[in-house]
Amino acid sequence: MTNNKISRFKLLIMFAAVLMLFACSSVKHGLYDMGLNHEYKKAGLCLKTIDMDGKSIALLESERDPAKPTIILIHGLTANKENWVRFSR
């Protein structure tokens, strides 16, 4: 092979590698969201967002018995509301 063909081949391989990385990233994100939605459903929770003072706040609301008391769980360690999903059952 000539140097020009080798350079094109290397460029093609690098382009394919970058495309694969982006594809894997979107698949991983999709799988993560599917897993979270499954956990929400299993725990009887529904993801909602509300606006307070111009800021969007995400919360998980129970679809179970509304007569039961409300519990507010505040995350702090990882700043991730999903930490409480399994505890909510």
Backbone as numpy.savetxt, mean C-alpha at the origin, in Angstrom:
# Nx Ny Nz CAx CAy CAz Cx Cy Cz
31.15 -9.36 -33.08 30.32 -8.17 -33.08 31.19 -6.92 -33.08
30.67 -5.93 -33.71 31.40 -4.67 -33.69 31.07 -3.91 -32.42
31.88 -2.91 -32.13 31.65 -2.10 -30.93 30.29 -1.42 -30.93
29.83 -1.01 -32.12 28.54 -0.34 -32.23 27.40 -1.30 -31.87
27.49 -2.55 -32.34 26.47 -3.54 -32.04 26.50 -3.91 -30.56
27.68 -4.00 -29.97 27.81 -4.31 -28.55 27.19 -3.18 -27.71
27.45 -1.96 -28.09 26.89 -0.81 -27.37 25.37 -0.81 -27.44
24.82 -1.09 -28.61 23.36 -1.16 -28.75 22.79 -2.30 -27.92
23.48 -3.43 -27.92 23.02 -4.58 -27.14 23.03 -4.25 -25.65
24.09 -3.61 -25.17 24.17 -3.22 -23.76 23.06 -2.23 -23.41
22.81 -1.29 -24.30 21.76 -0.31 -24.09 20.39 -0.99 -24.02
20.17 -1.95 -24.90 18.91 -2.69 -24.91 18.74 -3.48 -23.61
19.79 -4.12 -23.14 19.74 -4.88 -21.89 19.45 -3.95 -20.71
20.11 -2.80 -20.67 19.87 -1.85 -19.58 18.44 -1.32 -19.61
17.93 -1.05 -20.80 16.55 -0.57 -20.95 15.57 -1.64 -20.46
15.80 -2.89 -20.84 14.94 -3.99 -20.40 14.99 -4.14 -18.88
16.16 -3.99 -18.29 16.30 -4.11 -16.83 15.52 -3.01 -16.12
15.59 -1.79 -16.63 14.85 -0.68 -16.03 13.34 -0.92 -16.14
12.89 -1.38 -17.29 11.47 -1.69 -17.46 11.01 -2.76 -16.47
11.83 -3.78 -16.28 11.49 -4.85 -15.34 11.41 -4.32 -13.91
12.31 -3.43 -13.54 12.28 -2.86 -12.20 11.00 -2.07 -11.96
10.59 -1.27 -12.95 9.35 -0.52 -12.80 8.15 -1.45 -12.74
8.15 -2.49 -13.54 7.04 -3.45 -13.53 6.96 -4.15 -12.19
8.08 -4.57 -11.65 8.09 -5.25 -10.35 7.61 -4.32 -9.25
7.98 -3.07 -9.32 7.56 -2.10 -8.31 6.05 -1.94 -8.31
5.44 -1.83 -9.47 3.99 -1.65 -9.53 3.27 -2.92 -9.11
3.80 -4.09 -9.44 3.19 -5.35 -9.01 3.28 -5.47 -7.50
4.44 -5.14 -6.95 4.62 -5.22 -5.50 3.64 -4.31 -4.79
3.48 -3.08 -5.29 2.55 -2.13 -4.68 1.12 -2.66 -4.77
0.76 -3.23 -5.91 -0.58 -3.80 -6.08 -0.83 -4.96 -5.15
0.16 -5.82 -4.98 0.02 -6.96 -4.07 -0.12 -6.48 -2.63
0.63 -5.46 -2.26 0.55 -4.90 -0.91 -0.86 -4.36 -0.65
-1.41 -3.61 -1.61 -2.75 -3.07 -1.46 -3.80 -4.18 -1.37
-3.64 -5.23 -2.17 -4.56 -6.35 -2.12 -4.51 -7.02 -0.75
-3.32 -7.19 -0.21 -3.16 -7.78 1.12 -3.81 -6.94 2.20
-3.62 -5.62 2.12 -4.24 -4.72 3.10 -5.76 -4.78 3.01
-6.29 -4.75 1.80 -7.74 -4.82 1.63 -8.30 -6.11 2.19
-7.57 -7.20 2.03 -7.99 -8.49 2.60 -8.01 -8.41 4.13
-6.96 -7.82 4.71 -6.90 -7.67 6.17 -8.04 -6.78 6.68
-8.34 -5.69 5.96 -9.44 -4.82 6.36 -10.75 -5.59 6.37
-11.00 -6.33 5.30 -12.24 -7.08 5.17 -12.36 -8.14 6.26
-11.26 -8.83 6.51 -11.24 -9.87 7.55 -11.54 -9.29 8.93
-11.07 -8.08 9.19 -11.27 -7.43 10.48 -12.58 -6.64 10.53
-13.32 -6.60 9.43 -14.57 -5.85 9.40 -14.36 -4.35 9.38
-13.28 -3.90 8.74 -12.95 -2.48 8.69 -13.10 -1.94 7.28
-13.38 -0.65 7.20 -13.53 0.03 5.92 -12.61 1.25 5.93
-11.80 1.41 4.89 -10.89 2.55 4.78 -11.65 3.78 4.31
-11.54 4.87 5.07 -12.19 6.13 4.72 -11.20 7.27 4.89
-11.48 8.37 4.22 -10.68 9.58 4.40 -11.61 10.74 4.73
-11.13 11.62 5.59 -11.87 12.83 5.93 -10.93 14.02 5.79
-11.50 15.19 5.57 -10.70 16.41 5.49 -10.88 17.22 6.76
-9.78 17.58 7.39 -9.81 18.42 8.59 -8.82 19.55 8.39
-9.32 20.75 8.42 -8.48 21.94 8.25 -7.61 21.87 7.00
-8.19 21.37 5.92 -7.47 21.30 4.65 -6.50 20.14 4.53
-6.49 19.25 5.52 -5.59 18.08 5.47 -6.43 16.81 5.39
-5.97 15.89 4.59 -6.66 14.61 4.43 -6.17 13.63 5.48
-7.12 13.01 6.19 -6.79 12.04 7.23 -7.43 10.71 6.86
-6.63 9.66 6.85 -7.14 8.32 6.56 -7.49 7.64 7.87
-8.61 6.92 7.87 -9.02 6.19 9.06 -9.67 4.88 8.67
-9.70 3.98 9.61 -10.35 2.69 9.42 -11.58 2.67 10.32
-12.73 2.40 9.72 -13.98 2.42 10.47 -14.57 1.02 10.48
-15.12 0.63 11.61 -15.70 -0.70 11.75 -17.06 -0.76 11.08
-17.32 -1.89 10.44 -18.62 -2.12 9.83 -19.47 -3.00 10.73
-19.01 -3.22 11.94 -19.71 -4.10 12.87 -20.77 -3.33 13.64
-21.18 -3.87 14.76 -22.25 -3.34 15.59 -22.00 -1.88 16.01
-22.83 -0.94 15.53 -22.62 0.46 15.89 -22.93 0.76 17.35
-23.59 -0.15 18.04 -23.91 0.06 19.45 -22.68 -0.11 20.34
-21.66 -0.76 19.82 -20.43 -0.95 20.60 -19.67 0.37 20.70
-18.90 0.55 21.77 -18.18 1.82 21.93 -17.07 2.01 20.89
-16.76 3.25 20.62 -15.69 3.60 19.69 -14.36 3.62 20.43
-13.36 3.05 19.81 -12.01 3.07 20.37 -11.12 3.81 19.39
-10.37 4.75 19.88 -9.42 5.47 19.03 -8.02 4.96 19.33
-7.37 4.40 18.33 -6.01 3.89 18.46 -5.08 4.82 17.69
-4.14 5.40 18.37 -3.23 6.34 17.73 -1.89 5.66 17.49
-1.46 5.67 16.25 -0.18 5.05 15.93 0.94 6.04 16.19
2.11 5.53 16.43 3.23 6.41 16.68 4.56 5.77 16.31
4.70 4.50 16.62 5.97 3.83 16.40 6.38 3.86 14.94
5.49 3.45 14.06 5.84 3.41 12.64 5.01 4.36 11.80
4.14 5.12 12.45 3.26 6.05 11.74 2.45 5.33 10.68
1.91 4.16 11.06 1.21 3.32 10.11 -0.06 2.77 10.77
-1.22 3.20 10.28 -2.48 2.75 10.87 -2.72 1.26 10.70
-2.07 0.65 9.71 -2.27 -0.76 9.46 -1.76 -1.65 10.59
-0.94 -1.10 11.48 -0.45 -1.89 12.63 -1.59 -2.35 13.52
-2.70 -1.62 13.54 -3.81 -1.92 14.44 -4.85 -2.85 13.83
-4.77 -3.15 12.56 -5.82 -3.92 11.89 -6.05 -5.26 12.55
-5.01 -6.02 12.79 -5.17 -7.35 13.39 -5.63 -7.28 14.84
-5.28 -6.21 15.54 -5.72 -6.06 16.93 -7.20 -5.70 17.02
-7.76 -5.18 15.96 -9.14 -4.70 15.99 -10.17 -5.83 15.96
-9.74 -7.02 15.66 -10.69 -8.14 15.62 -11.12 -8.44 17.00
